[in-house]
């Protein structure tokens, strides 16, 4: 009677090779670029639009600036130093956040611009 087969070792391509790191950097670069391009918030003189997505799916949420009731900006210590944070925007008639974005570049500027447009300091004639 023979003894059962035993697993001894597994060998893979070395992560120390140039080819391994080249493929890793290119793959991560494509992912980051795609993620960056497909996730954004756009502000116009009349509405706020958030696009979320990836290579396979997409989603867009728009709200009139007249309906914006609350804007919360949260920043960590590192976010304050590096200039990014989370923003949560709620509208009239909604209990939950309609637009939320994590790690948004310069969320304080977006909040100020929304208030400026709502208050009439930025309107279509000045732009």
C-alpha positions as CSV (number, residue, x, y, z in Angstrom):
1,X,0.0,0.0,0.0
2,X,1.3,3.4,-1.0
3,X,1.3,6.4,1.4
4,X,-0.8,9.4,0.4
5,X,0.6,12.2,-1.6
6,X,2.0,15.1,0.5
7,X,2.3,18.7,-0.6
8,X,5.9,19.9,-0.3
9,X,6.1,23.5,-1.7
10,X,4.7,26.1,-4.1
11,X,6.8,28.3,-6.4
12,X,5.7,31.5,-8.0
13,X,7.1,34.3,-10.1
14,X,9.5,36.4,-7.9
15,X,8.2,39.7,-6.7
16,X,11.8,40.9,-6.9
17,X,11.8,40.9,-10.7
18,X,11.4,44.0,-12.8
19,X,8.5,42.4,-14.8
20,X,6.5,41.8,-11.6
21,X,6.7,45.4,-10.5
22,X,6.2,46.8,-13.9
23,X,2.8,44.9,-14.3
24,X,1.9,45.9,-10.7
25,X,2.5,49.6,-11.3
26,X,0.7,49.6,-14.6
27,X,-2.3,47.8,-13.2
28,X,-2.5,50.0,-10.1
29,X,-2.1,53.1,-12.3
30,X,-5.0,52.1,-14.5
31,X,-7.2,51.5,-11.5
32,X,-6.3,54.8,-9.8
33,X,-6.8,56.8,-13.0
34,X,-10.1,55.1,-13.7
35,X,-11.3,55.6,-10.1
36,X,-10.2,59.2,-10.2
37,X,-11.9,60.0,-13.5
38,X,-15.2,58.3,-12.8
39,X,-15.8,59.7,-9.3
40,X,-16.4,63.4,-9.0
41,X,-18.6,66.2,-7.9
42,X,-19.6,69.0,-10.3
43,X,-20.9,72.4,-9.3
44,X,-22.9,74.6,-11.6
45,X,-24.8,77.8,-11.0
46,X,-28.0,75.7,-10.6
47,X,-27.1,72.2,-9.5
48,X,-24.7,69.9,-7.7
49,X,-24.0,66.6,-9.4
50,X,-22.0,63.6,-8.1
51,X,-20.8,60.8,-10.4
52,X,-19.7,57.5,-8.9
53,X,-18.6,54.5,-10.8
54,X,-16.0,52.1,-11.9
55,X,-15.1,50.3,-15.1
56,X,-18.3,48.2,-15.0
57,X,-21.0,50.4,-13.4
58,X,-21.9,54.0,-12.9
59,X,-24.3,56.2,-10.9
60,X,-25.1,59.9,-11.0
61,X,-27.0,61.9,-8.3
62,X,-28.0,65.5,-9.0
63,X,-29.7,68.1,-6.7
64,X,-30.8,71.6,-7.1
65,X,-28.7,74.1,-5.1
66,X,-32.0,75.6,-3.8
67,X,-32.7,72.3,-2.0
68,X,-29.3,72.1,-0.2
69,X,-29.9,72.4,3.5
70,X,-26.8,71.0,5.3
71,X,-23.2,70.6,4.4
72,X,-20.8,68.7,6.7
73,X,-17.1,68.6,6.2
74,X,-15.0,66.1,8.3
75,X,-11.2,66.1,8.2
76,X,-8.7,63.9,10.0
77,X,-5.3,65.3,11.1
78,X,-3.6,64.0,8.0
79,X,-6.5,65.3,5.9
80,X,-6.1,68.8,7.3
81,X,-2.3,68.7,6.5
82,X,-2.8,67.2,3.0
83,X,-5.9,69.2,2.0
84,X,-8.6,66.5,1.8
85,X,-11.6,65.4,3.8
86,X,-15.1,64.0,3.7
87,X,-18.2,66.0,2.7
88,X,-21.8,65.1,3.3
89,X,-24.5,67.2,1.6
90,X,-28.2,66.9,2.5
91,X,-31.2,68.4,0.8
92,X,-34.7,69.5,1.9
93,X,-37.0,66.6,2.5
94,X,-34.3,64.0,3.0
95,X,-33.2,62.4,6.2
96,X,-30.0,60.9,4.9
97,X,-27.1,62.3,2.9
98,X,-27.9,62.6,-0.8
99,X,-24.3,63.4,-1.8
100,X,-21.3,62.1,0.2
101,X,-17.7,61.9,-0.9
102,X,-14.8,60.5,1.0
103,X,-11.2,61.9,0.6
104,X,-12.4,64.8,-1.5
105,X,-9.7,67.3,-2.5
106,X,-10.4,70.7,-0.8
107,X,-13.9,70.1,0.6
108,X,-13.9,73.5,2.4
109,X,-13.6,75.3,-1.0
110,X,-16.6,73.3,-2.4
111,X,-18.7,74.2,0.7
112,X,-17.7,77.9,0.3
113,X,-18.6,77.9,-3.4
114,X,-22.0,76.3,-2.8
115,X,-22.8,79.0,-0.2
116,X,-21.5,81.7,-2.6
117,X,-23.7,80.5,-5.4
118,X,-26.7,80.1,-3.1
119,X,-26.2,83.6,-1.7
120,X,-25.9,85.2,-5.2
121,X,-22.2,86.1,-4.9
122,X,-21.4,83.8,-7.9
123,X,-24.0,83.9,-10.6
124,X,-24.2,83.4,-14.3
125,X,-23.5,87.0,-15.2
126,X,-20.2,87.1,-13.2
127,X,-19.0,83.8,-14.7
